[in-house]
Amino acid sequence: MATRRIGSVHHVLLGDLAVRQARSGFDPLPADLLRGRSLGVVCEQHRECADTLGRRLRRRDRRDRRRRGHPRSAAPSSQGDRIVTESADVDTIVIGGGMAGLPFALRAARRGSTVLIEGDLLGGTCLNRGCIPTKTMIHSAKVAHVARRAGEFGIDVGSVSVDLGRIVDRKDAIVEAVRNGSYRAAERATNLTLVENWARFVGPHAVEAGGAVYRAARIVINTGARPTVPDLPGIGEVPILDSTSALDLREVPEHLIVMGGGYVGCEFAQMYRRFGSQVTVVHRRSRLLPAEDPEASEVIERVFAREGIELLLGEEPTAVRAANGRIDLSVGGRDVEASHLLLAVGRTPNTSRLGLEIPGVAVDERGFIVASERFETSAAGIHAIGDVIGPPLFTHSARDDAALLARHLFRGEDITTSTRLVPHAVFTDPEVATFGMTAGEAETRYGESVVGVENFRGVARAKAIGETDGFVKIVTRPDRVIVGATIVGPDAGNLIHELVVAAYAELTVDRVRNAIHIHPTLAEAVNAAAGGVHRPTTA
C-alpha cells in the first residue's frame, strides 16, 4: 500500500480497491474505511484524518461519475442481503435528491439533522437527463435550422453540417457544470448528510441505505419517474431509445421513429429532424399534443409537415421486430422500417423497490404515490413530492412542492395545491405555453367563455425575425378576470408569465390591455390579444 501526505498527517491509500467497493454500495468495507476502523489508517494524532481520506475518496469517485453522467450503481433488484453496519436517528430523511428533494433537504437541514439519500445523481431527471440537456441540444438544432434559413435574411453560410458528437459534448459540459453546483450546495450545508446509495424502508420510520439504517419521525419521498416501456409485442427484442439514451447518440440516426406525440415526443422529433434524420412520429391519438389547445396542435402539425416530419396520427402500434439490422414497426396495417426507435409514451414512477408496503404508503394503479393536497401519504409522518406523486410532472411544480411542504412543516402554514396555477411549455419551435382553463373549461364552469386572440403574423417583431407561426389566446371569466391562456409562437415560454402573474393577482384583461408594451416586441401580441377580448355574439 502506498501512503500520501494530506496536510500534516499520513494516510494509507487503499486506492482503486476502495473506490471500486465504494461505488458498489453493497460491501461493508467502504463504511469501515471511511470511519478508519482497523483498515490500516496510519494516524495517531488525528482521528478525523480517516474521515478526511474518506471524503477525498468519495469526492474523487463522485467527480468521475459526474463527468460521465453515470449513477453510483444500478438499483438493486433485491436488498435482503445488505449488511447493516450502523444506524442513526435524525430529524428528517429525504429519499431522492431531485429538483424537489434537494431543495427540501437544504431547508430541512436549517431546522435539524437531515439525511438525503440519493442512489443516482443529484438533480434528478431534469438536470441530468431532462430539462437542461434536452434544451441544450434543442438549441443546437435550432441553430442548424436557422443556419439553413440564412439565405432568407441575406446571409450566405454555405452548406450546413451537424457534428452530433460535439453537440453532445457541449451538452455534457453544461450539465456537469450545473450538477456540480448541486453537489456544492449539499456539501456546504450544515446538518446535512448525503448518502449516495439506494434507499428502502425497513420499518415504519426506518430507511436502510448502503448498509446503514436511518430513523426519523419525518420522511419525505422524492424518487421521481422514468420513461415508460410499453407492453408491445417484440419490444424486448429490438434496441430502443428513450428520452435518456437519445441524448447520448453521437451519430445522427438515418431514420428515427418516435412513438408518442406528447411534449417529449414532439421535442425529440423536431430536434432530430433538424439534425438531419428522417423522422416518423407514430401517435395513437388523433392529434399531436392532445393535452393542449386544439389550435396549438394544428400549428405544430403544420410546422412539422413543412419541415418534413411524417405524422401517423390515430394509429396504434401493434408489434415491433428486428429485420436485417433495422427495426420494423407495425402500425395501421403497414410496416414502418427505420434505423432507430425512440419511445416517448409516458412516465413510470420509481416506487417499486422502496418497500412502501412496510410503512403502509399507498400507491395508485400506475405506482404513483397517493398524496393529499398537502403532500401527505397514507402513512403518518411520511410525505411525497415531485413526479413520484403523479401529474403535472414538471420541474417547476416539483420545486414548488418542496417550497410549499417546507412552509407547512417548518412554519406551520396551511397549504394546498388545489388552487395553484401551474404553467408549462413545450419546447418545440414554435414553443407552446399554457396555464389555467381552456375556453371550453371556462364556459362549463362559468356558463360563458370570453376569449381574445392575436396571431403572430400580425405582429411587427415576429415579421422582422421571420417567425410568424402561432397565436396568443387569453381566456377570462365573464367579469373579464384572466383564468387561462395559451401562447404558440417564438419565446412563448417566457411570454406566458405576464399572464400567469395577472391571473395570480386576479387582474382583469383590461389591465394587461392598458399596460404600455415596448414596440417592437413579441410581447405586443399579448397586449393585442388583451385588447381584442370580446363577448361572443349571440343570435
C-alpha positions in Angstrom: 0.0 0.0 0.0 1.2 3.5 -0.8 0.9 6.5 1.5 0.1 10.0 0.6 0.6 13.1 2.8 -2.6 15.0 3.4 -2.0 18.2 5.3 0.4 17.3 8.2 -0.6 13.6 8.6 -0.2 10.4 6.6 -2.9 8.1 5.4 -2.7 4.7 3.9 -4.3 4.8 0.5 -6.4 1.8 -0.4 -6.6 3.3 -3.9 -8.8 2.0 -6.6 -9.9 -1.0 -4.5 -11.7 1.3 -2.0 -13.1 3.4 -4.8 -14.5 0.4 -6.6 -16.0 -1.0 -3.5 -17.4 2.3 -2.5 -19.1 2.5 -5.9 -20.7 -0.9 -5.4 -22.7 0.3 -2.5 -23.2 -3.2 -1.1 -19.9 -4.0 0.7 -19.3 -3.1 4.3 -15.7 -2.2 3.5 -16.3 1.4 2.5 -18.2 2.2 5.6 -15.4 0.8 7.7 -12.8 2.5 5.6 -14.4 5.9 5.9 -14.6 5.5 9.7 -11.0 4.3 9.8 -11.8 1.0 11.6 -8.9 -1.4 11.6 -8.1 -0.9 7.9 -4.6 0.5 8.2 -5.2 4.2 8.6 -1.9 5.5 10.0 -2.6 8.4 12.2 -2.3 8.5 16.0 -2.7 12.3 16.4 -5.9 13.0 14.5 -8.9 10.7 14.5 -10.6 12.8 11.9 -7.9 12.1 9.3 -9.7 8.9 8.3 -12.8 10.9 7.6 -10.6 13.3 5.5 -9.4 10.3 3.5 -13.0 9.1 3.1 -14.2 12.4 1.9 -11.4 12.7 -0.6 -12.1 9.2 -2.0 -15.8 9.9 -2.2 -15.1 13.3 -3.9 -12.8 11.7 -6.5 -15.3 9.0 -7.2 -18.2 11.4 -7.4 -16.3 13.7 -9.7 -15.6 10.8 -12.0 -19.2 9.7 -12.0 -20.5 13.3 -12.6 -18.2 13.7 -15.5 -19.5 10.6 -17.1 -23.1 11.4 -16.0 -23.4 7.9 -14.5 -25.1 7.0 -11.3 -23.3 5.3 -8.4 -24.7 1.9 -9.2 -27.7 0.2 -10.6 -30.7 -0.1 -8.4 -30.6 -3.5 -6.7 -33.3 -5.9 -7.5 -33.2 -7.3 -4.0 -31.7 -5.7 -0.9 -32.4 -8.5 1.5 -28.7 -9.4 1.6 -27.4 -6.0 2.6 -25.2 -6.0 5.7 -26.2 -3.3 8.2 -23.1 -1.6 9.7 -24.6 1.4 11.6 -27.7 3.2 12.5 -28.6 6.8 13.3 -31.6 8.8 14.5 -32.1 12.1 12.7 -34.9 14.7 12.4 -35.6 14.3 8.7 -34.9 11.8 6.0 -35.3 12.8 2.3 -35.3 9.9 -0.2 -34.3 11.2 -3.6 -32.3 14.3 -4.4 -34.2 15.6 -7.5 -35.4 19.1 -8.1 -37.8 18.8 -5.2 -35.8 16.6 -2.8 -32.6 18.6 -2.8 -34.1 22.0 -2.1 -36.4 20.5 0.6 -33.4 18.8 2.2 -31.4 22.0 2.3 -34.4 23.7 4.0 -34.8 20.9 6.4 -31.1 21.0 7.3 -31.5 24.5 8.6 -34.0 23.1 11.1 -32.3 20.0 12.3 -30.3 16.9 11.4 -31.2 15.7 7.9 -30.1 12.7 5.8 -30.5 13.0 2.0 -30.4 9.6 0.3 -29.7 9.5 -3.5 -28.7 6.4 -5.4 -28.3 8.2 -8.7 -27.1 11.8 -9.3 -28.3 14.9 -7.5 -30.6 17.0 -9.6 -32.8 14.1 -10.8 -34.2 13.8 -14.3 -34.4 17.5 -15.1 -30.8 18.3 -14.5 -29.1 15.1 -15.7 -31.4 13.7 -18.5 -34.3 16.0 -18.9 -34.8 19.8 -19.0 -31.2 21.0 -19.1 -29.7 18.5 -21.6 -32.7 18.5 -23.9 -33.0 22.2 -24.1 -29.2 22.5 -24.7 -29.5 20.1 -27.7 -32.7 21.6 -28.9 -30.9 25.0 -29.1 -28.2 23.4 -31.2 -30.9 22.0 -33.5 -32.4 25.5 -33.8 -29.0 26.9 -34.7 -28.7 24.4 -37.5 -32.3 25.2 -38.7 -31.6 29.0 -38.7 -28.3 28.5 -40.5 -30.2 26.6 -43.3 -32.6 29.6 -43.5 -29.8 32.1 -43.5 -30.3 33.0 -47.2 -33.8 34.3 -46.3 -32.0 37.0 -44.3 -29.4 37.8 -46.9 -26.7 35.8 -45.3 -24.7 33.1 -47.2 -23.2 30.4 -45.0 -22.8 27.7 -47.5 -23.7 24.1 -46.6 -24.6 23.3 -43.0 -23.3 20.1 -41.4 -24.1 18.7 -37.9 -21.5 17.2 -35.6 -23.6 15.4 -33.1 -20.6 14.3 -31.1 -19.6 17.9 -30.4 -23.3 18.8 -29.7 -23.4 16.0 -27.0 -20.0 17.1 -25.6 -21.3 20.6 -25.2 -24.5 19.3 -23.6 -22.4 17.2 -21.1 -20.2 20.1 -20.2 -23.2 22.3 -19.4 -24.9 19.6 -17.4 -21.8 18.8 -15.4 -21.3 22.5 -14.5 -24.9 22.8 -13.3 -24.8 19.4 -11.5 -21.6 20.4 -9.7 -23.4 23.4 -8.2 -26.0 21.0 -6.7 -23.3 18.9 -5.1 -21.5 22.0 -3.7 -24.8 23.2 -2.2 -25.2 19.8 -0.5 -21.7 19.6 0.7 -21.7 23.0 2.2 -25.0 22.6 4.1 -24.8 22.3 7.8 -26.6 19.4 9.4 -27.0 17.6 6.0 -25.6 14.1 5.4 -25.6 13.0 1.7 -25.8 9.2 1.4 -25.1 8.1 -2.1 -26.9 4.9 -2.3 -30.4 3.3 -2.8 -33.0 3.5 -0.1 -35.5 1.0 1.1 -37.9 1.1 4.1 -37.1 -1.5 6.8 -39.6 -0.1 9.3 -42.5 2.4 9.7 -40.0 5.2 10.1 -36.7 3.4 9.3 -34.8 3.5 6.0 -31.8 1.5 5.0 -29.2 2.7 2.5 -25.7 1.5 1.9 -25.6 -0.8 4.9 -26.8 1.9 7.4 -30.3 2.3 8.9 -31.6 5.8 9.5 -34.7 6.6 11.6 -36.7 9.8 11.6 -40.2 10.9 12.5 -40.4 12.9 9.3 -39.6 11.3 5.9 -40.1 12.9 2.5 -40.1 10.8 -0.7 -38.9 12.3 -4.0 -37.8 9.4 -6.1 -39.2 10.7 -9.4 -40.2 8.8 -12.5 -38.6 7.2 -15.6 -39.6 6.6 -19.2 -42.3 4.0 -19.7 -41.6 1.0 -21.9 -45.0 0.0 -23.4 -46.3 -3.6 -23.5 -45.8 -4.1 -27.2 -45.1 -7.4 -28.8 -41.5 -7.6 -29.7 -40.4 -4.6 -27.7 -37.9 -6.6 -25.7 -36.2 -8.0 -28.9 -35.2 -4.7 -30.5 -32.8 -1.9 -29.5 -34.8 1.1 -28.2 -34.1 4.6 -27.3 -35.8 6.7 -24.6 -35.5 10.3 -23.6 -32.3 9.5 -21.7 -30.4 7.4 -24.2 -31.4 9.6 -27.1 -29.4 12.4 -25.6 -26.1 10.4 -25.9 -26.1 9.4 -29.6 -23.0 10.6 -31.3 -24.2 9.8 -34.9 -27.4 11.2 -36.4 -29.9 8.4 -36.9 -30.7 7.7 -40.6 -34.4 7.2 -39.8 -35.9 7.7 -36.4 -39.4 6.5 -35.4 -40.8 8.4 -32.4 -43.5 6.5 -30.7 -45.6 9.2 -28.9 -46.8 12.6 -29.8 -46.8 14.3 -26.4 -44.4 17.0 -25.5 -41.3 14.7 -25.2 -42.0 13.0 -28.5 -42.6 16.3 -30.3 -39.4 17.9 -28.9 -37.2 15.0 -29.9 -38.9 14.5 -33.3 -38.2 18.1 -34.4 -34.7 18.1 -32.8 -33.5 15.1 -34.7 -35.2 16.2 -37.9 -33.2 19.4 -37.7 -30.0 17.4 -37.0 -30.7 15.6 -40.3 -32.7 12.5 -39.5 -35.7 11.3 -41.4 -38.4 11.3 -38.7 -41.7 9.5 -38.4 -44.0 10.2 -35.4 -46.5 7.5 -34.5 -49.2 8.6 -32.1 -52.4 6.7 -31.1 -54.3 10.0 -30.5 -55.8 11.9 -33.4 -53.6 15.0 -32.9 -50.2 15.9 -31.5 -50.1 17.4 -28.1 -53.5 16.2 -27.1 -53.4 17.9 -23.7 -53.0 21.3 -25.3 -55.5 23.6 -27.1 -56.5 22.0 -30.4 -55.4 25.1 -32.3 -51.9 24.7 -30.8 -51.9 21.1 -32.1 -52.8 22.4 -35.6 -49.9 24.9 -35.6 -47.3 22.3 -34.6 -48.7 19.7 -37.0 -48.5 22.3 -39.8 -44.9 23.2 -38.9 -43.8 19.6 -38.6 -45.2 18.8 -42.1 -43.4 21.8 -43.5 -40.1 20.5 -42.0 -40.6 17.1 -43.5 -41.7 15.1 -40.4 -44.0 12.3 -41.2 -47.0 12.0 -38.9 -49.0 8.8 -38.4 -51.8 10.0 -36.1 -54.7 8.0 -34.7 -52.7 4.8 -35.2 -51.9 2.2 -32.6 -48.7 0.2 -33.0 -49.3 -3.5 -32.8 -45.9 -5.1 -32.9 -42.2 -4.4 -33.5 -39.4 -6.6 -34.7 -35.8 -6.6 -35.9 -35.3 -7.2 -39.6 -31.9 -7.1 -41.4 -30.3 -4.9 -38.8 -33.2 -2.5 -38.8 -36.5 -2.0 -36.9 -39.9 -2.7 -38.3 -42.9 -1.2 -36.5 -46.4 -2.5 -37.5 -48.9 0.3 -37.3 -52.2 1.0 -39.1 -51.9 -2.1 -41.3 -48.5 -1.2 -42.6 -44.8 -1.7 -41.6 -42.6 1.3 -41.0 -38.9 0.5 -41.3 -36.3 2.6 -39.6 -32.8 2.6 -38.1 -33.8 3.7 -34.6 -36.9 3.6 -32.4 -37.5 6.2 -29.7 -40.1 5.6 -27.0 -41.9 8.7 -25.6 -45.1 7.2 -24.2 -45.2 8.5 -20.7 -43.5 8.1 -17.3 -43.4 5.3 -14.7 -42.8 6.2 -11.0 -39.8 4.9 -9.2 -41.6 3.3 -6.3 -41.4 -0.5 -6.8 -38.2 -1.0 -4.8 -38.8 1.3 -2.0 -40.6 -1.2 0.2 -43.6 1.2 0.6 -45.7 -1.7 1.9 -43.7 -1.7 5.2 -44.8 1.8 6.3 -48.1 1.4 4.5 -47.7 4.1 1.9 -50.4 3.6 -0.7 -49.9 3.9 -4.5 -52.3 4.1 -7.4 -52.7 1.5 -10.2 -49.7 3.0 -12.0 -47.5 3.0 -9.0 -47.6 6.7 -8.2 -47.8 7.6 -4.5 -51.2 8.7 -3.4 -50.8 12.1 -1.7 -53.1 14.8 -0.5 -53.0 18.4 -1.5 -50.7 18.8 1.5 -48.4 16.0 0.2 -49.5 13.7 3.0 -49.3 10.0 2.2 -51.4 7.2 3.8 -48.6 6.7 6.4 -48.3 9.3 9.2 -45.2 11.4 9.1 -44.4 10.4 5.5 -44.8 12.9 2.7 -44.2 12.7 -1.0 -43.3 15.5 -3.5 -42.4 15.8 -7.2 -43.0 13.4 -10.0 -43.5 10.4 -7.8 -47.0 11.6 -6.9 -48.0 11.9 -10.5 -49.0 14.8 -12.8 -48.2 17.6 -13.6 -44.7 16.1 -13.8 -42.9 19.4 -14.2 -39.7 20.6 -12.6 -41.1 23.9 -11.6 -44.2 22.3 -9.9 -41.9 19.9 -8.1 -39.8 22.8 -6.8 -43.0 24.5 -5.7 -44.0 21.2 -3.9 -40.7 21.5 -1.9 -41.3 25.1 -1.0 -44.9 24.5 0.0 -44.1 21.5 2.1 -41.3 23.3 3.9 -43.6 26.2 4.7 -46.1 23.8 6.1 -43.8 21.6 8.2 -41.4 24.3 9.4 -43.6 27.4 9.6 -46.9 25.8 10.3 -48.5 27.4 7.3 -51.7 25.9 5.9 -51.0 24.9 2.3 -52.9 23.4 -0.7 -52.1 22.6 -4.3 -55.7 22.8 -5.3 -55.7 26.5 -6.2 -52.2 26.9 -7.7 -51.7 27.8 -11.3 -49.0 25.6 -13.0 -47.9 27.0 -16.4 -45.9 24.7 -18.7 -44.2 24.9 -22.0 -43.5 22.5 -24.9 -40.1 23.5 -26.4 -40.8 22.8 -30.0 -40.3 25.6 -32.5 -42.6 27.5 -32.2 -42.9 26.9 -28.5 -46.3 26.1 -26.9 -47.0 27.6 -23.4 -50.2 27.4 -21.4 -51.8 27.6 -18.0 -55.2 27.5 -16.4 -58.5 26.9 -18.1 -59.3 26.5 -21.8 -62.2 28.3 -23.3 -64.3 25.2 -23.1 -63.5 24.6 -19.4 -64.3 28.3 -18.6 -67.6 28.0 -20.4 -68.5 24.9 -18.5 -67.6 26.4 -15.1 -68.9 29.9 -15.6 -71.6 29.5 -18.3 -69.7 31.7 -20.7 -66.1 31.9 -22.0 -64.6 35.2 -23.0 -61.6 34.9 -25.4 -59.2 37.2 -27.1 -56.8 36.1 -29.8 -53.9 37.7 -31.7 -51.9 35.9 -34.4 -48.2 36.4 -34.6 -48.4 37.1 -38.3 -49.8 40.4 -37.4 -47.0 41.4 -35.0 -44.2 43.5 -36.4 -41.4 41.9 -34.4 -42.4 38.4 -35.5 -42.3 39.5 -39.1 -38.9 41.1 -38.6 -37.4 37.9 -37.3 -39.3 35.6 -39.7 -41.2 33.7 -37.1 -44.9 34.3 -37.6 -46.4 30.9 -36.8 -48.7 30.8 -33.8 -51.0 33.0 -31.7 -51.8 34.3 -28.2 -55.2 33.3 -26.8 -56.4 34.7 -23.5 -59.4 33.2 -21.6 -61.3 35.2 -19.0 -64.4 34.8 -16.7 -67.5 36.8 -17.6 -66.2 39.6 -15.3 -63.0 39.7 -17.5 -60.6 38.3 -14.9 -58.0 36.2 -16.6 -58.3 32.4 -15.9 -56.1 30.9 -18.6 -54.0 31.4 -21.7 -52.3 29.6 -24.5 -49.4 31.0 -26.5 -47.9 29.3 -29.5 -45.0 31.2 -31.0 -41.5 32.4 -30.6 -40.4 32.6 -27.0 -43.9 31.5 -25.8 -42.4 30.0 -22.6 -41.2 33.5 -21.5 -44.2 35.5 -22.8 -46.7 33.4 -20.8 -45.5 34.7 -17.5 -47.1 38.1 -17.8 -50.5 36.5 -18.0 -49.6 34.0 -15.2 -48.9 36.9 -12.8 -52.0 38.7 -13.9 -54.1 35.6 -13.2 -52.5 35.1 -9.8 -53.3 38.7 -9.0 -56.9 38.2 -10.3 -56.5 41.1 -12.7 -58.9 41.8 -15.5 -57.7 41.5 -19.0 -58.2 45.3 -19.3 -55.2 45.8 -17.0 -53.0 43.9 -19.5 -54.5 45.8 -22.4 -53.9 49.2 -20.8 -50.3 48.5 -19.8 -47.9 50.0 -22.3 -45.8 47.3 -24.1 -42.5 48.2 -25.8 -42.5 48.4 -29.6 -41.4 46.4 -31.5 -41.5 43.3 -29.3 -43.2 39.9 -29.3 -45.0 40.9 -26.1 -47.2 43.2 -28.2 -49.0 40.1 -29.2 -50.1 39.6 -25.6 -51.2 43.3 -25.4 -53.1 43.0 -28.7 -54.9 39.8 -27.6 -55.9 41.5 -24.4 -57.3 44.4 -26.4 -59.2 42.0 -28.6 -61.2 40.3 -25.9 -64.9 40.5 -26.6 -68.0 38.8 -25.5 -69.2 36.3 -28.1 -72.2 37.4 -30.2 -75.4 35.7 -29.6 -78.2 35.0 -32.1 
